[in-house]
């Protein structure tokens, strides 16, 4: 849904002191302040090196930031031969190609480099103007302007000539700086939270490796460290893998019991019921019921071995090629199995056993034959509690990240359109 303040006409009506200008009005008056990189003949693959001046590709521009994922360079001599394509700290870099094209970022490396043919570089007078322009291009306003000029094809792109002419709102310099500072504060908080998530995720992986292999033993209820050998058994000793039912498309309903397919198991180990089809409740499908806490596995396709935990109070039905781990009472718990199956070694064993032609697949028996080391049930419960607690901390950080991203999006919508005006000092 388009905001009331999203169109240029409404922005002009709401902000009489703002201008609506062509994009090239944001760049300096100097020659080559608004360019894309060299043509292929001016930069050959044979001239690329592992050290030297950075080369900026479209893949280096992600989520509004410069990531330098390419890690490709050119020599100082080659850099000096391409002065019009050089990029310096504070320049705006934009992907000329993409889906959609024209994602913008600030080049924040202290080492100057060059942009490639599919990257546009804009040089503004000051850093706050560059930052403001980045936010503007990545906003709903900028994206809809790009939508009008993009060239369709295998990869959507824009021409530099057309891109220079798109029209955008331009507040005073002081207001641009104030808006840029506010949005940068949110970006800093988002970046900090992303780092916390990455660090916590790596710590959780290390903890899993220690606890689920017996390299580190926890304390029992009396405060003593768990002791004793772990059992060397097959998964079948502690779980039974139940496959789903081959429901037909004629069974699908507009409402009823959600049907969990492989596509409902997500990469973050969750199970989603969004976009589920439904099956009418029927007693004959009771053995295929999924309940809160059940652990599921994808048993065929490109994501064979993918694990997910069902966390909804309402029951669901198990579709074919989705397996459910039914624990043997007193020998293990669903929480422990969920953590164990995420262990890289177990995932590796599952993929080794996966067989098939066009698409890999694995059977119930293949999964149950996988050998594991298993501690006594009390130690399992303690391990599961510790690892589940770590998961909850990561989930909390992820929710904080979503909240920050939503807050930033809302701020962009009101600040970049003039719906909410910032207080600035009068320009001299």
C-alpha positions in Angstrom: 0.0 0.0 0.0 1.5 3.4 -1.0 1.7 5.9 1.8 -0.2 9.2 1.5 3.1 11.0 1.4 4.9 8.8 -1.1 4.2 10.6 -4.4 6.4 13.6 -5.5 3.3 15.7 -6.0 2.2 15.2 -2.4 5.8 15.7 -1.1 5.9 19.1 -2.9 2.5 20.0 -1.4 3.7 19.1 2.1 7.2 20.7 1.9 7.1 24.0 0.1 10.7 24.6 0.9 12.0 21.4 -0.6 12.9 21.1 -4.2 12.2 18.2 -6.6 15.3 17.8 -8.8 16.9 15.5 -11.2 19.3 13.0 -9.5 22.4 14.5 -11.1 21.7 17.7 -9.0 22.9 15.8 -6.0 26.4 15.3 -7.4 29.2 17.8 -7.5 29.8 20.0 -10.5 33.1 18.4 -11.2 33.7 16.3 -14.2 33.1 12.6 -13.8 31.1 13.0 -10.6 28.3 10.7 -11.8 29.7 7.8 -13.8 29.7 4.0 -14.1 32.8 1.8 -14.4 35.0 1.0 -17.5 33.8 -1.0 -20.4 35.1 -4.6 -20.6 38.0 -3.7 -23.0 39.2 -1.1 -20.5 39.4 -3.6 -17.6 40.4 -7.2 -18.6 40.1 -10.2 -16.4 43.8 -10.7 -16.9 44.4 -7.4 -15.1 42.7 -8.4 -11.9 44.8 -9.3 -8.9 44.5 -10.5 -5.3 46.2 -7.4 -3.9 46.1 -3.7 -4.6 43.2 -1.3 -5.2 39.7 -2.7 -4.6 37.4 -3.4 -7.5 33.7 -2.8 -6.7 31.2 -5.2 -8.2 27.4 -5.3 -7.9 27.7 -8.2 -5.5 29.6 -6.0 -3.1 26.5 -3.8 -2.6 24.1 -5.7 -0.2 21.3 -4.4 2.1 22.4 -0.8 1.7 26.0 -1.5 2.6 29.3 -2.0 0.9 30.4 -5.6 1.8 33.6 -6.1 -0.4 32.6 -9.7 -0.9 34.5 -9.9 -4.2 37.9 -9.3 -2.7 39.3 -8.5 -6.2 41.9 -5.8 -6.9 43.9 -4.1 -9.5 47.4 -2.8 -9.5 48.3 0.8 -8.6 49.3 1.4 -12.2 45.9 0.2 -13.5 44.1 2.3 -10.9 45.9 5.5 -12.0 45.0 4.7 -15.7 41.2 4.8 -14.8 40.7 8.2 -13.0 37.1 8.6 -14.1 36.1 5.3 -12.6 37.7 5.8 -9.2 35.7 5.6 -6.0 36.8 7.2 -2.7 35.5 7.2 0.8 32.0 8.7 1.0 31.0 8.1 -2.6 27.5 6.7 -3.3 27.8 3.3 -5.2 24.7 1.9 -6.9 24.1 -1.5 -8.6 23.1 -0.7 -12.2 21.8 -4.3 -12.6 19.8 -6.4 -10.2 16.3 -7.5 -9.0 15.5 -4.7 -8.7 18.4 -2.6 -9.8 19.8 0.5 -8.2 20.4 -0.6 -4.6 22.7 2.1 -3.1 25.4 2.1 -0.5 28.2 4.3 0.8 31.8 3.3 -0.1 33.3 3.3 3.4 36.7 1.9 2.7 39.7 4.3 3.3 41.4 2.6 0.3 40.2 4.1 -3.0 39.3 1.7 -5.7 37.4 1.6 -9.0 33.8 0.6 -9.9 33.0 -1.9 -12.6 30.8 -1.3 -15.6 27.6 -2.4 -13.8 28.2 -0.1 -10.8 27.3 3.6 -10.8 29.3 6.0 -8.6 28.0 9.4 -7.5 30.2 11.9 -5.7 28.5 14.5 -3.5 29.9 17.6 -1.9 29.8 16.2 1.7 29.4 12.8 3.4 26.0 13.7 5.0 24.6 14.4 1.5 25.9 11.1 0.3 24.3 9.3 3.2 21.0 11.1 2.7 21.0 10.2 -1.0 21.7 6.5 -0.2 18.6 6.4 2.0 16.5 8.3 -0.6 17.5 5.8 -3.4 16.8 2.8 -1.2 13.4 4.2 -0.1 10.0 3.7 -1.6 10.4 7.0 -3.4 13.6 6.0 -5.1 12.5 2.5 -6.0 9.4 3.7 -7.7 11.3 6.2 -9.8 13.7 3.4 -10.8 10.7 1.1 -11.6 9.7 3.6 -14.4 13.0 3.5 -16.2 14.3 0.0 -15.7 15.0 -2.2 -18.7 13.6 -5.7 -18.5 15.6 -8.7 -19.6 17.5 -11.7 -18.2 18.7 -9.2 -15.6 16.9 -5.9 -15.0 19.0 -2.8 -15.5 19.0 0.9 -16.0 20.8 3.2 -18.4 23.1 5.8 -16.8 21.5 8.5 -18.9 17.9 7.7 -17.7 19.1 7.2 -14.1 20.6 10.7 -14.0 17.2 12.1 -14.9 15.0 10.5 -12.2 13.4 13.1 -10.0 13.8 13.1 -6.2 12.9 15.5 -3.3 15.9 17.6 -2.1 15.6 19.2 1.3 18.1 21.9 2.5 21.6 20.7 3.2 21.1 21.1 7.0 17.9 19.0 6.8 19.6 16.4 4.7 22.3 16.1 7.3 19.9 15.8 10.2 17.8 13.2 8.5 21.0 11.2 7.6 22.2 11.4 11.2 18.9 10.1 12.5 18.7 7.2 10.1 22.4 6.4 10.6 21.7 5.9 14.3 19.2 3.2 13.5 21.6 1.6 11.0 24.3 1.5 13.7 21.8 -0.2 16.0 20.9 -2.7 13.3 24.5 -3.4 12.5 25.3 -3.9 16.2 22.4 -6.3 16.6 23.5 -8.3 13.4 27.0 -8.7 14.9 25.5 -9.9 18.2 23.4 -12.5 16.3 26.4 -13.7 14.3 28.5 -13.9 17.5 25.8 -15.7 19.4 25.2 -18.1 16.5 28.9 -19.0 16.4 29.0 -19.5 20.1 25.9 -21.7 20.0 27.5 -23.9 17.2 30.7 -24.3 19.3 28.6 -25.2 22.4 26.6 -27.8 20.4 29.9 -29.4 19.2 31.1 -29.6 22.8 28.0 -30.8 24.5 26.5 -33.1 21.9 29.8 -35.0 21.5 30.7 -35.3 25.2 33.8 -33.1 24.9 32.3 -30.9 27.6 30.2 -32.4 30.5 27.7 -30.3 32.4 26.9 -30.3 36.1 24.0 -32.5 37.5 21.4 -31.3 40.0 23.8 -32.0 42.9 26.5 -29.8 41.3 28.7 -32.7 40.2 29.9 -33.1 36.7 28.1 -35.8 34.7 30.3 -38.9 34.4 30.2 -42.3 32.6 30.4 -43.5 29.1 27.9 -42.6 26.4 26.0 -45.2 24.5 27.0 -45.9 20.9 23.7 -46.7 19.2 21.7 -46.3 16.1 19.0 -43.6 16.0 16.4 -46.4 15.9 17.2 -47.1 19.5 15.7 -43.8 20.7 13.4 -42.7 17.9 11.1 -43.9 15.2 10.8 -41.9 12.0 7.2 -41.7 10.7 6.7 -40.6 7.1 3.7 -38.5 6.0 0.6 -39.4 4.0 0.3 -39.1 0.2 -2.6 -36.6 0.2 -4.1 -35.8 -3.1 -4.8 -32.3 -4.5 -8.5 -33.3 -4.4 -8.2 -33.5 -0.6 -7.2 -29.9 -0.3 -9.6 -27.5 1.3 -9.9 -23.7 2.0 -9.9 -24.4 5.7 -9.3 -27.2 8.1 -6.1 -28.8 9.3 -2.8 -27.3 7.9 -0.8 -29.7 5.8 3.0 -29.5 6.4 5.0 -30.0 3.2 8.8 -29.8 2.8 8.4 -26.2 1.8 7.0 -25.4 5.2 10.3 -26.4 6.9 12.4 -23.2 6.9 16.2 -22.7 6.9 16.1 -21.3 10.4 14.8 -24.7 11.8 11.2 -23.3 12.1 8.1 -24.7 10.6 5.7 -22.2 9.0 2.0 -22.7 8.4 1.8 -19.7 6.2 0.7 -20.6 2.6 -0.3 -24.0 3.9 -3.1 -25.9 2.2 -5.7 -27.5 4.4 -7.2 -31.0 4.9 -10.5 -31.8 6.5 -10.2 -33.3 10.0 -10.6 -37.0 9.8 -9.9 -39.8 12.3 -8.2 -41.9 9.6 -5.3 -39.4 9.5 -4.6 -39.4 13.3 -1.3 -41.2 12.8 -0.1 -38.3 10.6 -0.9 -35.6 13.2 1.8 -33.1 14.1 1.7 -31.5 17.5 3.5 -28.7 19.3 7.2 -29.7 19.8 7.3 -32.3 17.1 10.6 -32.5 15.2 10.3 -32.8 11.4 12.7 -33.6 8.5 12.7 -33.0 4.8 13.2 -36.5 3.1 13.6 -35.5 -0.5 14.5 -32.7 -2.8 17.3 -30.1 -2.8 16.8 -29.5 1.0 16.9 -33.2 2.1 17.9 -33.3 5.7 16.4 -29.9 6.6 15.2 -30.0 10.2 12.3 -28.0 11.7 10.4 -27.9 15.0 6.6 -27.4 14.9 5.7 -24.8 17.6 1.9 -24.2 17.1 -0.8 -25.3 19.5 -3.1 -26.3 16.7 -2.5 -29.7 15.1 -1.3 -30.2 11.6 -1.0 -33.1 9.2 2.2 -34.6 7.8 2.6 -34.7 4.1 4.5 -37.4 2.2 8.3 -37.1 2.1 8.2 -35.2 5.5 9.3 -37.3 8.4 8.3 -37.0 12.1 10.7 -38.1 14.9 8.7 -40.1 17.4 10.8 -40.4 20.6 10.9 -43.6 22.6 9.7 -42.7 26.0 12.3 -42.6 28.8 15.2 -42.8 26.3 15.3 -39.3 24.9 13.3 -36.1 24.5 12.1 -34.1 21.5 14.2 -31.1 22.6 17.4 -33.2 22.7 16.7 -34.8 19.3 16.0 -31.4 17.8 19.5 -30.2 18.9 21.2 -33.4 18.0 19.9 -33.5 14.4 21.3 -30.0 13.8 24.8 -31.2 14.6 26.9 -30.9 11.4 28.1 -34.5 11.7 24.6 -35.8 11.8 23.6 -33.6 8.9 26.6 -35.0 6.9 25.5 -38.5 7.7 22.0 -37.8 6.4 23.3 -36.3 3.1 25.7 -39.2 2.6 22.7 -41.6 2.9 20.5 -39.6 0.6 20.2 -41.3 -2.8 18.4 -40.7 -6.0 18.7 -39.5 -9.6 17.5 -35.9 -10.3 16.7 -35.2 -6.6 18.3 -36.8 -3.5 16.0 -38.6 -1.1 16.3 -40.6 2.1 14.1 -43.2 3.7 12.9 -43.7 7.2 15.2 -46.7 7.7 18.2 -44.8 6.3 17.7 -42.1 9.0 17.2 -44.7 11.8 20.4 -46.5 10.8 22.6 -43.4 11.6 24.9 -44.1 14.5 25.1 -41.6 17.4 26.6 -41.2 20.8 23.9 -40.8 23.4 24.2 -39.8 27.1 21.8 -40.9 29.9 18.4 -39.2 29.8 19.2 -36.8 32.7 22.3 -35.5 30.9 20.3 -35.2 27.7 17.7 -33.0 29.4 20.4 -30.8 30.9 22.1 -30.4 27.4 18.8 -29.7 25.7 18.0 -27.0 28.4 21.3 -25.2 27.9 21.1 -25.3 24.1 17.4 -24.3 24.0 18.3 -21.3 26.2 20.9 -20.3 23.7 18.4 -20.6 20.9 16.0 -18.3 22.8 18.6 -15.7 23.2 19.3 -15.7 19.5 15.6 -15.6 18.7 15.2 -12.6 21.0 18.1 -10.8 19.2 16.5 -11.7 15.8 13.2 -10.2 17.0 15.0 -7.0 18.1 16.6 -6.8 14.7 13.2 -7.1 13.0 11.8 -4.4 15.3 14.7 -2.1 14.5 14.3 -2.6 10.8 10.6 -1.9 10.9 11.3 1.3 13.0 13.9 2.4 10.5 11.5 1.8 7.6 8.8 3.8 9.3 11.2 6.6 10.0 12.4 6.7 6.3 8.8 6.9 5.2 8.0 10.0 7.2 11.4 11.8 7.2 12.3 11.3 3.5 8.8 12.5 2.4 8.6 15.5 4.8 5.6 14.1 6.6 7.6 14.7 9.8 10.1 17.6 9.7 13.3 17.7 11.7 14.4 20.8 13.6 17.5 22.3 12.1 19.6 25.4 12.5 19.0 28.1 9.9 21.5 27.9 7.0 23.7 31.0 6.8 
